Amino acid sequence: MRIPMILAAVALTTATISAPAFAGRPEMPQARIGYADLDLGNARDVAKLQHRVAIALESVCGSYAGADPVEANDIAKCRNAAAAKAQPMVAMLIEHERGVALAQR
């Protein structure tokens, strides 16, 4: 089973989602989520960021397509754990963007 963890944002334009490697596998699967092109003060762009997070979760945790019930359970646990860790980061980014927008008024 993969238990995901979120790494700190590499820069204010990229967030990273990753999961620990399987035993004996040195590399750690991860996905970078770009958002420099988004205005996180705009609800439509926030939805785009959430969609990118969902794509990253599938990339890191795997797809349900063709998964047997045990694999599907592991994928669900991985995605749920990763999403629980990603959402505070997303919320922080949105709040940061709103603060920047307010400061510019």
Secondary structure, DSSP 8 states (H G I E B T S, - for coil): ----EEEEEEETTEEEEE----TT--S--EEEEE-TT--TTSHHHHHHHHHHHHHHHHHHH--STT--HHHHHHHHHHHHHHHHHHHHHHHHHHHHHHHHHHHH-
